[in-house]
Amino acid sequence: KQEKRFWSADQKRFVYSLSPLIFEGGFCYTVNIKLRGTQKTAKISLFINGREGRREGMSEKEVIVSMKDICKSFPGVKALDHVQFELRSGEVMALLGENGAGKSTLMKILSGVYTRDSGSLEIFGKEYGDLTPKQAQEAGVAIIHQELNMCKHLSVAENMFLGREKTKGIVLANGDMEAEASRILNDLKIDIDPKQVVGELPVSKQQMVEIAKALSVNARILIMDEPTSALTAKEIDDLFRIIKDLRSKGCGIVYISHRLEELQHIVDRVTIMRDGQYITSMNFKDTTMDQIIANMVGREIKEQFPRESCKKGEKILEVKGLNAGRMVRDINFALYEGEIVGFAGLMGAGRTETTRAIFGVDPKDSGEIILEGKTLKITNPNDAIRAGIVLAPEDRKKDGLCTKLSIRHNIALPNLDILCNKLGVVSSKKEDQMCDEAVENLKIKTPNVDINAGNLSGGNQQKVVVGKWLARNSKVVIFDEPTRGIDVAAKVEIYNLMNELKKQGIAVMFVSSEMPEVMGIADRIIVMCDGRITGELDARNTTQNEILTLATQFEKKIAANA
């Protein structure tokens, strides 16, 4: 410490002490000032050539979470094997690893959802035994799960104060809760009415409410599990702004994501796990993306977007004048043997709605679906499946899986017509073969196929959704956001699967919000905006700017009319 005494330049203030505190990127000077001719003093902090990294009651870069030798087992699976983890105040820690590496399990132990079998846990220097979610919350820990936990029929304020409602006597103090919710939302610069029903908000706004809810309980440790999986580019920018603001106030943030390109914008350090074990921790600025991926998967990923060249064959599927509600308007396109067609566009462009109309989930108002020259009458998914058109949907838990059933039953369920004999009896031999092939071809991480699908990691659940269609003699396979929420190695396996289908002469159509993915895997790209197709591009000879131009035509039309 240093102490200096001198008059300020304007001779109005007398600085009588100066205490510098070194912190990341600069210095923090705590300055005590005294007004001339008075006894009044004040204290201010100056942050020079750096960012504020303190929170009241914390020293800079204090270790706020320390987990050592954490073990956790489930029936047939050792999820965590002597794992260690450390989080400091005022930092964003990326927790990385393949699906099934144990990331979510470790964070559920920290947040009190799971109890550990062994190991030690310290939060803000205090050692804890088995935590309940309420105890973790009281310790300052909040988690935002990949699948948001909101009561859709309640308002924003009611969700934020659920379980700890403010009351006046025996009556709920709705006004006080709405005022407090409004203050927190305003502090985060989130434009949401606290009286609005959560179910009426888009997913991106619901996620912002989850963050606001975490801060309303004074969370100082915030865990975000795949927070950007359903957000647009602008919404991701808003989220990053909030994360940076929270970091500057000393909040420690654990950031779990498979979108590695995001890390450079917000992350300070990374911790990598593999197969339930701790691998390494490092400063993000001191490593490369290739090193991170190699540590995650245990090997080098030579090609992130493997592309197979195939000769374009006969026309398999043709869609003419398809209309279905407001988001599917006059859709016309064709799919051919030996090609992958990617559908690009912003959220709300109508891509998912188009796949649902083709598959028979949503009723179509008009239009034709022609398969191998024959016009189909598709009124429900069964019609599409029997014709040879299958869909791996966007929301795997809601539309693609029965999470309470085993992997075996999930794979067998849409294939009973193949597995049953004439008397309707399932052939166990055929069922075993079908399940074993799906597990082997897609490298599904599971001790056996009798494990409930809901117990699998998000990426392995996605593989089960895809795997159940592999046994069918399908002619058209539609993937809607097939790599959302899965790791880089699992993504390559999905890409290889799509390429294998292409080589077999199957027409592959896939929807993706990640433009590098569409450009890297697709042969042709169809761009949608506001429920209409706005252009078709050769994937090898286009740019992200060209795709984005076609994807924003409606927005430009609105701007021109404004």
FILUM-959666 format. One record per residue: residue in three letters; x, y, z of N, C-alpha, C in turn. Coordinates in steps of 0.02 Angstrom, whole numbers, plus 50000, padded with zeros to 5 digits. Example, Ala and Ser with C-alpha at 12.3 -4.5 7.8 and 13.67 -1.06 7.14 Angstrom:
ala506604971650390506154977550390506604983550390
ser506424988850354506844994750357506455000250394
//
This chain:
lys500424994050000500005000050000500435006250000
gln500155011549972500495017949971500035023050004
glu500325028350032499915033750059500225040250037
lys499815044750007500055051149983499585056550007
arg499855062650015499435068250035499575074049987
phe499065076549953499165082149908498505085449893
trp498545091949874497945095549853497775093849781
ser497135093749766496925092749697497085099049658
ala497045098349591497245103949547496805110049557
asp496165109049572495715114949580495725117649652
gln496155114849695496235117049764495605116249807
lys495125112149783494505111249820494485104649860
arg494905099949839494895093549873495595091649897
phe495625088149953496265085949980496255078349982
val496655075149940496705067849938497205065749991
tyr496965061850040497425060150094497625052850095
ser497365048650050497635041850045497485038949977
leu497925034649955497865031649889498085024349895
ser497635019649885497805012549894497685008749830
pro498205007049793498105003449730498004995949742
leu497544993049705497444985749706497514983249634
ile498024979149623498124976549556497584971449540
phe497294971849481496804966849459496874965949385
glu496504961249356496604959349286496534965249240
gly497064966849203497024971849151497174978949175
gly497304980149240497434986949260497484987649335
phe497304993549361497354994949432496694997549459
cys496564996149522495984999149556496265003549611
tyr496125010049608496335014749660495735016549703
thr495775014949768495265017149815495495023749843
val495125029149829495345035849846494885038849899
asn495155041049953494775044650004494865052049993
ile494325055849990494375063049978494045066850035
lys494305072950048494035077250101493935084250072
leu493335086850081493195093450055493545098650098
arg493845103750065494235108850100493785112950146
gly494015113950206493635118050253493075114350288
thr493015107750276492485103850308492785097550336
gln492375093850373492595087350399492315081550358
lys491955083250302491625078150262492125074350219
thr492055067750218492485063650176492065059050133
ala492365056550080492025051850036492535046950008
lys492305041249987492755036149959492505034449888
ile492965034449840492805032549771493305027349747
ser493115023549696493575018649666493675020349593
leu494305020549572494475021949502494745015549471
phe494465013549414494705007649378495055009949316
ile495705008849312496115011649259496405006049216
asn496295006649149496565001749101496334994649118
gly495724993849136495464987149150494724987449164
arg494454982049188493744981849203493654980649277
glu493084982849303492954981649373492894974249385
gly493234971749435493214964549447493044962849518
arg492724967549554492584966249624491834966249637
arg491674963049691490994963249717491074964349792
glu490634968049821490704969649891490764963249932
gly491274962949974491374957050016491814951849984
met492064953149922492484948249888493164951349871
ser493684947549878494324949749852494354947849778
glu494774951449741494804950349669495034943249652
lys494654940049607494804933249584494824928249641
glu494404929349690494334924549744494024918149718
val494264912449742493964906049724493294905449761
ile492744905249722492084905049753491774898149751
val492024893749708491794886749706492414882249700
ser492444877349743492984872449739492674865449748
met492724861449696492474854549698493074849849686
lys493154845049731493734840649727493524833349733
asp493804829149689493704821849691492964820049693
ile492564823449651491844822149649491714815749610
cys491334811149641491134804949609490374804349610
lys490094801749556489374800649552489234794949505
ser488824790149528488654784449485487894783849480
phe487674781649422486984779749410486984772349394
pro486404769049394486394761849378486734760249312
gly487294756749316487664754649256488124759949228
val488144765949257488554771349228488914775149283
lys489574776149275489954780449320489984787249286
ala489554791849308489494798249274490074802849289
leu490334802749351490894807049372491404802749409
asp492034803549390492564799449419493124804049445
his493084805949509493594810149541493714816649502
val493184820349493493204826549454493364832449499
gln493754837149474493884843349510493664849249467
phe493454854549502493204860549467493294866549512
glu493474872149481493584878249520493314884249481
leu492964888549516492684894749487492894900649530
arg493084906149496493294912149532492784917749521
ser492804922549565492354928249558492544932349497
gly492044935349466492174939849409492474936449349
glu492294930049337492544926649277491994922549245
val492074921349180491644916749144492054910449129
met491844904949159492184898549150491784894249102
ala492084892449046491754887849000491884880649023
leu491344876949032491404869849050491244865748987
leu491754862448960491704859348894491804851748898
gly491534848448848491604841248843491084838448796
glu491194832148775490714828948731490064827448770
asn489544825548733488934823348766489094817148807
gly488854817148869488994811648914489644812448952
ala489974818148945490614819248980490514820349055
gly489904822449074489754823449145489674830749165
lys489654835249116489614842449131488974844149169
ser488414842049142487774843749174487704840349241
thr487944834149248487914830649311488314834449365
leu488914836749347489324840549394488974846849417
met488664850349371488324856649388487674855349427
lys487354849549415486764847949454486944846249526
ile487544843749538487784842749606487914849449639
leu488214854049603488344860749629487694864449646
ser487174863349605486544866949615486044863149658
gly486244857349685485824853649731485314849049701
val485334848249635484854843649602485054836449615
tyr485704834849612485964828249627486384828549690
thr486454822949724486934822449779487534818449754
arg488114820049780488724816549759488834810249800
asp489184805449772489354799349808489944800549855
ser490424804549832491014806249872491324812649844
gly491804815349882492134821449861491944827349905
ser492284832949897492164838849938491914844749896
leu491514848949927491224854849894491264860849940
glu491584866149915491604872449952491314878049910
ile490884882149941490594887949908490754894049951
phe491104898849924491334904749960491714902750023
gly492124897550017492554895550073492224891250125
lys491574890150119491214886050168491094879150139
glu491264873950178491174867050154490454864850164
tyr490174861550112489484859150114489464851650106
gly488974848550138488824841550126488354841050067
asp487864836550071487374836050018486914842150019
leu486854845349962486434851349956485754849649928
thr485254853349950484604853349916484594859349870
pro484154859549821484124865449777484014871949817
lys483614871749869483484877749910484114879949946
gln484494875149973485114876850008485634879649960
ala485664876849899486124879549849485924886649831
gln485284887849824485044894549808485224899449863
glu485144897349926485324901649983486074903049986
ala486474898249959487204899149957487414903749900
gly486944905549856487094910149801487164906849733
val486934900549726487004896749664486334896549627
ala486344898049563485744897549521485934894249455
ile485494890049429485624886549366485064887849317
ile485254889149255484764889949201484844883849156
his484364879349159484414873049123484304874049048
gln484554869149010484474869348937483734869348919
glu483344865148953482614865348944482334869749000
leu482084875548981481884880649029481324878049075
asn481384879749139480884877549189480444883449208
met479944884649168479494890249180478774887749184
cys478364891149225477644889749227477324894249174
lys477164891249117476964895149059476324899249070
his475894897049118475254900449128475304906249178
leu475894907049209475984912449258476344918449225
ser476304924149258476624930249232477374929949244
val477734934749215478454935249225478624936149299
ala478264940749331478404942149402478234936049445
glu477684932649430477494926749469478004921149462
asn478294920349403478824915449393479454917249431
met479624923649430480234925849464480204924849539
phe479604925349569479534924849641479194918349663
leu479174913449618478844907049633479194903649692
gly478794901949742479074898649801479324903349855
arg479344909649841479564914649890479164921149880
glu478524920249872478074925849856478064930949913
lys478004937349894477924942649943477184943049961
thr477044944250024476344944550047476234950650091
lys475614952650094475374957650141474824954350182
gly475014951850240474544947850278474444941150245
ile473834939650226473684933350192473584934350117
val473724940350093473614942050022474284942949987
leu474324940349925474934941249886475044948549870
ala475654950949879475834957849863476064958149790
asn475584957449744475754957249672476094963649650
gly475864969249676476164975649656476894976049675
asp477064973849735477764973949758478194969249715
met477924963349700478304958549660478414961149589
glu477904964249560477964966949493478464972849491
ala478454976949544478924982549548479644980049553
glu479744974949596480414972149604480654968749540
ala480194965049507480364961749444480544966949391
ser480164972349389480294977749340480974980849351
arg481164981749416481814984749431482384980249407
ile482314973749420482844969049400482894968749324
leu482334968449290482334968149216482634974549187
asn482474980249217482754986649193483504986949204
asp483734984249261484454984149275484824980049222
leu484494974849197484794970649146484664973249075
lys484294978849072484114981849007483704976948965
ile483244973448998482794968648965482104971748961
asp481854972448901481204975648890480644970448891
ile480424968648951479884963848960479414966549014
asp478764966149002478264968249050478194962749103
pro478304964349167478264959149219477564956249227
lys477064959449198476374956749202476224951849145
gln476674951549095476534947349037476574939949055
val476124935949026476134928749037476744925749001
val477124921649037477744918949010477634914748947
gly477084911048945476944906848887476864910748822
glu476724917248828476644921348769477304924248743
leu477844923248782478504925848763478864920848719
pro479294923248672479724918648635480234915448682
val480534909948660481024906348702481584910848725
ser481814915348681482374919748699482194924248758
lys481574926848759481354931148814481264927048878
gln481014920948870480934916548929481614915348962
gln482134914748920482804913748947483044919848986
met482884925748960483054931848996482704932249063
val482074929849065481704929649128482044924849178
glu482304919249152482664914549196483274917949227
ile483634921849187484224925449213484004930449266
ala483474934249251483224939149298483004935749363
lys482684929849357482464926049415483064924049458
ala483604921949425484214919949462484494925949501
leu484494931749470484774937649503484314940249557
ser483664938649552483194941049604483314937549670
val483654931849669483824928349732484544929649750
asn484834935049721485524937149736486034931749720
ala485934928349663486404923249642487074926349626
arg487594923449654488284925749640488664920649599
ile488354914749590488624909549547488074907549499
leu488164908849436487644907649386487884902349336
ile487494896949330487654891549284487194891949225
met487474892349165487084892749103487224886649060
asp486704882549049486784876449010486494877448940
glu486924877748890486714878948820486244884948815
pro486454890848837485994896548839485814899448771
thr486214898148719486094901348654485784896548603
ser485594890448624485384885448576484764887448537
ala484334891748566483714893648531483684901148517
leu484264904548517484264911848510484504913948440
thr484254919748418484494922748356485154926348370
ala485474928748316486114932248324486044938448368
lys485504942248359485404948348399485274946548472
glu484884941248483484744939148551485364936548586
ile485804933348548486444931048576486864937048597
asp486864942248556487234948448574486964951348639
asp486304951348647486004953948709486204949748769
leu486214943048759486424938648813487154939848833
phe487584940648783488294941848797488384948548834
arg487984953448817488014959948852487844958948926
ile487334954948940487134953749009487674949849046
ile487964944849013488494940849044489094945149062
lys489294949549016489864954049030489714958749088
asp489094961049091488894965549145488914961849212
leu488664955649214488684951749275489394950149296
arg489814948749247490524947349263490854953449294
ser490704959349267491004965449292490794966849364
lys490234964049386489994964949454490234959449501
gly490674955249476490974950049518490614943449519
cys490104942649477489744936249475490174931049439
gly490194925049467490544919549434490054915749390
ile490224914749326489764911749279490064905349249
val489694899849253489884893649220489484893249155
tyr489844892849100489524893149034489634886548998
ile489094882648988489124876248954488854877148883
ser489254875748833489024876648764489424872148717
his489084869848664489424866148611489584870748552
arg489374876948556489534881848504490204885148521
leu490734881848501491404884048522491594890848494
glu491284892748438491444899348410491234905048454
glu490774903748503490544909048547491044910648602
leu491484906048618491904906648677492344912948674
gln492594914648616493054920248610492754926848633
his492094927348632491764933648648491694934848723
ile491674929648764491504930648834491924926748884
val492274921548862492574916748909493264918948933
asp493394917948997494064919349027494474912949032
arg494164907549058494514901249066494074895549043
val494374889749030493994883749010494204877949054
thr493714873749071493834867349103493554861949057
ile493944856849043493744851648995493664844949030
met493114841649015492974834949041492904829948985
arg493044823648999492954818348950492794811848986
asp492254808648966492054802148994492014802249070
gly491734807649097491634808149169492244809949208
gln492794811749174493414813449209493644820549192
tyr493994823549240494294830149229494914829249185
ile494964833349134495544832949088496034838749101
thr495794844949097496244850649106495854857049115
ser496184862149141495924869049144496464873649118
met496254879049085496744883649055496424890349042
asn496834895449035496594901949012496414901448939
phe495844904248921495624903648851496114906948803
lys496394912648823496844916248778497504912548766
asp497644907548808498274903848802498204897348763
thr497624896248733497524889948697497224891248628
thr497164886048589496864886648522496234882248519
met495814883548470495204879648463495354872348448
asp495874871048409496074864148394496284860448457
gln496634863848502496854860648565496254859148609
ile495774863748611495164862748650494784856648625
ile494694856148558494324850548529494694843948541
ala495364844048533495754837948544495684835448616
asn495684840148664495594838248734494894835648748
met494404838448714493714836348724493594829148700
val493844827648640493684821148609494244816048615
gly494834818148639495384813448647495744811848583
arg495564815448531495894814448466495804820748425
glu496154821148370496094826948327495514826148278
ile495094831248274494554831348224494844834648161
lys494984830548111495324833048052494884837448008
glu494244835748005493794839447961493134840747998
gln492994847148012492394848748051491764847648010
phe491794849047944491214848147901491394843447844
pro491384836847856491554832047803491034832147748
arg491254832947686490794833247630490954827647581
glu490444823947561490514818547513490234820647445
ser490614819347393490384820947326490014814947296
cys489404816147274489004810847242488694813647178
lys488584809147132488254811147070487514812347083
lys487274818147060486574819847069486144815247027
gly485654811947059485244807047024484554809547006
glu484074804947009483394806546989483034810647042
lys482524814147020482114818047067481714813147110
ile481754814047176481394809647222480764813147249
leu480854819147275480294822647306480194829447273
glu479574831147261479414837747234478824840647274
val478914846847296478384850347332478154856147289
lys477494856447277477214861547232476674865547269
gly476764872147270476244876647297476004874947366
leu476454872947411476254870947478476084877047521
asn475484877047550475264882247596474994878947659
ala475214881547716474984878847781475024884347833
gly474464887647844474454893147893474844899247869
arg475034903547917475364909847898476094908947881
met476424903747908477144903047902477374898547845
val476914895747807477104891547748476684893947690
arg477004897747645476634901047591476954899847523
asp476604896247481476814895047412477524892247408
ile477634886647442478294883447444478364878647384
asn478904879547346479044875347288479794873447289
phe479934866947290480634864747284480634857247268
ala481234854647251481314847547235481944844847268
leu481924838447285482504834947313482704829347266
tyr483364828247258483614823247211484044818047248
glu484124812247216484584807147241485284810047246
gly485644807847297486354809647301486494816847318
glu486034820247353486174827147374485864828547442
ile486164833447475485904836047539485694843247527
val485084844747544484814851547535484724854747604
gly485064860347615485004863847679484504869547674
phe484084870347725483614875847729483884880847780
ala484024886947755484314892147798483804897747807
gly483914901847858483474907447872483504909247946
leu483204914847964483184916948033482614913348070
met482624913848136482074910848175481424914248154
gly480894910048146480254912748125480174913248050
ala480654910348012480624910847939480124905847910
gly479934900747948479454895847924479764889147904
arg480394888147919480734881947899480454875847936
thr480404876348002480134870848042479414869448022
glu479024874648012478324873847993478264870247925
thr478734871547880478734868147815478854860647824
thr479334858847866479474851647878478874848247909
arg478534851647955477954848747989477374847747941
ala477294852447893476754851747844476894845947797
ile477524845047776477704839547731477604832847766
phe477764832547831477734826347870477024824747894
gly476574829547886475884828347905475714829947977
val476174833248013476034835248082475524840948082
asp475624845948039475164851548033474764850747968
pro474114852247969473714851647908473914856847856
lys473924854747793474094859547740473444862347710
asp473474868647689472894871947659472834870047585
ser473404869547552473414867747481474114865547462
gly474184862847400474834860847375474884853347365
glu475414851347330475534844347314476204842147341
ile476234835847364476864832647383476924826447339
ile477424826447296477514821147246478144817247262
leu478074810647271478644806347287478734801347229
glu479314801747197479474797347140478924797347088
gly478674803247073478174804147021477454802847042
lys477354800747105476684799147128476454804347180
thr475864807247169475604812247216475354808647279
leu475584811147336475404807947400474844811747434
lys474444808147471473944811147515474184810147586
ile474474815447614474754815047682474324819247728
thr473974815847773473554819347822473814818647893
asn474294814047903474594813147969475284809947961
pro475694809748013476364806948007476374799647984
asn475874795648002475864788647980475864788047905
asp475484792547872475474792547798476174793847770
ala476514798847800477194800547776477684794847788
ile477654791747848478114786347864478024780447817
arg477394778647805477264772947760477504774447689
ala477464780747669477684782547601478444782847596
gly478794783347654479524783547652479814790447668
ile479404794847698479644801547719479654801547795
val480244803047824480304803047897480614809647920
leu480484811347984480694817748012481014816848080
ala481614819748089481924820348155481774827548178
pro481294828548225481034835248239481504839648279
glu481344846148280481754851148314481764849948389
asp481184849148419481134848148492481124840648506
arg481724837848519481774830548525481384827848584
lys481364831548640481024828948700480264829248692
lys480024834448660479294835348653479014831148596
asp479364830948540479084827948479479454821748454
gly480054820548480480454815148451480584809148495
leu480464809948560480634804548607480074803348657
cys480034797248682479644795648742480164794848797
thr480284800048836480844800048883480754795048940
lys480134792948953480014788049006480094780848982
leu480184780048917480284773348888481024772048876
ser481214765848868481904763948856482124765848785
ile482774765648775483044766648708482754761448660
arg482714755148684482444749648644481734751348620
his481314753448665480624754848646480554760948602
asn480984765948613480964771848570481154770148498
ile481644765848490481854763848423481334759348390
ala481034754948430480564750048403479884753048387
leu479684758148426478994760648422478764762548352
pro479144766548313478904768248246479034762848194
asn479334757248216479514751948169479164745448183
leu478594745748218478234739648235477994735748174
asp477864739448120477644736048059478194731648030
ile478824733348045479394729348022479544723648071
leu479464725148136479664720348188479154715048203
cys478514716348189477984711648207477844706548152
asn477654700548173477434695648123476694696648108
lys476404692148071475704693048049475214692848107
leu475424689948163474994689548222475084695648268
gly475534700148248475654706148289476144705148345
val476534699748344477024698248396477704701048375
val478024704748421478674707848406479214702448406
ser479634702448354480204697948351480784700848392
ser480934697648448481474700048491482144700148455
lys482254695248411482874694848374482954700848328
lys482424702548291482434708348247482524714848286
glu482174715248343482214721148385482924722248411
asp483234716748436483924717148461484394719448406
gln484314716648347484754718348291484664725748272
met484044728048269483904734948251484214739748302
cys484134738348366484394742648419485164742548419
asp485454736548412486184736048413486494739948355
glu486184739548297486444743248239486404750748250
ala485854753048278485784760248291486304762748340
val486414758948395486914760848445487614760848416
glu487764755748376488434755148346488564760448293
asn488084761448248488184766148192488224773348216
leu487844775048268487824781948292488254783048354
lys488574777648378489004778048438488614781148496
ile488024778448510487624780748567487944778348631
lys488094782948677488424781148740487904778748790
thr487874772248801487404769348848487644762448868
pro487544760448931487754753648952487344748248918
asn486714749748904486284745048868485674748748841
val485284745448799484724748748766484094748748809
asp484144746148870483564746048914483554751948963
ile484054756548955484064762648995483534767548968
asn483184771049012482694775948990483024781448949
ala482704783348894482984788548850483074795148887
gly482654796448937482694802648975483324803149017
asn483674797549028484294797649068484904799049026
leu484824799348960485394800648916485544808148912
ser486154809748893486324816748880485954819248819
gly485924825848810485554828748755485774826148687
gly486434825548677486684823248612486504816048598
asn486534811848650486364804848640485614803848629
gln485214808248659484494808148645484374809648571
gln484744814448545484664816248474484854810348430
lys485354806648450485564800848411485024795448410
val484674794648466484124789748469483564791748421
val483414798348419482894800848374483074799148302
val483704800148284483934798648216483944791148204
gly484184787548256484284780348249483654776448234
lys483074778848259482464774848250482234774748177
trp482494779448136482304779548065482794775648021
leu483364773648049483874770348007483644763647981
ala483214760248019483004753447999482494753547942
arg482184759047931481664759447880481964760447811
asn481614758247762481824759347693481574766247670
ser481824771347705481584778147694481884781047630
lys481494785047595481714788247533481894795547543
val481574798647593481724805647609481804806147685
val482364808847707482484809947778482554817447790
ile482124819947836482124827147852482404827947922
phe482924832047929483224833647994483064840948010
asp482764842248068482634849048090483094850648149
glu483584854948138484094856748188484404850448219
pro484704846048178484944839548203485534840048251
thr485914845548249486514845948292486434850848349
arg485824853148361485714857848417485854854348483
gly486314857448522486454854848589486894848748592
ile487254847048537487704841348540488414843748525
asp488904839748547489594841948545489894841148475
val490504843748467490814844148401490934837248371
ala491134832348412491254825548385490594822248365
ala490064823148406489414820348389489134823648327
lys489274830048318489054833548257489354830148195
val490004828748198490344825548142490024818748127
glu489824815148180489494808648170488824809548135
ile488454814848153487814816248119487934818048046
tyr488454822148034488624824047965488814817847924
asn489204813447954489394807247919488784802947904
leu488314802847951487694799147940487304802147880
met487264808747878486914811947822487264810447756
asn487924810447757488294808747697488184801447676
glu488134797047725488014789947711487324789047679
leu486834792547705486164792247675486174794847604
lys486554800147593486614803047526486914798047477
lys487434794447500487764789447456487294783647440
gln486814782347485486334776947473485764779047426
gly485794785247403485284787647357484674790547391
ile484714791647457484164794547495484204802147491
ala483634805347481483624812647480483634815247552
val484094819747566484164822447633484014829847633
met483564831847678483384838947686483514840647759
phe483864846147773483964847847842483914855447853
val483644857147912483554864047933484094865547985
ser484424871147978484934873148027484964880748032
ser485064883048094485154890248106485884892248104
glu486334887348096487054888848095487284888948022
met487434894947998487604895747928488244892047908
pro488774891947950489364887947931489194880647920
glu488734877947960488524871047954488154869847888
val487694874247871487324873647808487794873947749
met488254878847751488724879747695489214873847691
gly489384870847749489894865547750489634858747730
ile488984857447741488714850747730488254850247670
ala487864855447657487364855147604487684855647535
asp487334852847485487514853747415487154859747386
arg486514860347404486114866147386485834869347449
ile485734875847448485444879447505484814883147481
ile484254881747515483634885347503483524890047562
val483444896447546483374901647598482644903647604
met482404904147667481714906247679481694912647721
cys481174916447711481044922447751480294923747752
asp480024924547812479314926147820478864921047785
gly479024914647791478594909347764478664908047690
arg479124911447657479214910547585479934908747568
ile480034905347513480714904047487480944910347450
thr481504913047471481764919247441482364918147396
gly482614911947393483184910747349483454903747356
glu483834901547306484164895047306484884896047284
leu485364893147321486064894447310486464887947307
asp487014888247271487504882747270487944883547332
ala487944878647376488304879247440489044880547431
arg489344877847378490064878547369490254885547344
asn489774889047316489934895547284489524901247313
thr489404901147378489024906547409489394908947471
thr489124914247500489424917247560488874918247613
gln489094919247675488614920547728488224926947715
asn488554931947687488224938247672487664937247621
glu487784932947571487284931647520486684928147550
ile486814923247595486264919747629485874924547673
leu486234928747710485914933447755485494938647718
thr485724940647659485344945347618484664942347600
leu484664936047579484034932747561483604931347623
ala483934930247679483564928647741483244934647774
thr483414940647751483144946747782482754950947733
gln482514948047679482154951947629481514954947657
phe481164951247701480544953847728480684959747773
glu481224959347814481394964947858481564971147817
lys481894970147760482064975847718481424978947687
lys480944974547671480324976947642479944981147693
ile479934978847757479604982547810479934989247820
ala480614989247820480984995547829480835000447773
ala480774997847712480645002247655479945005347659
asn479475001547688478785004147693478685008647753
ala479175008547799479105012447861479185019947847
//
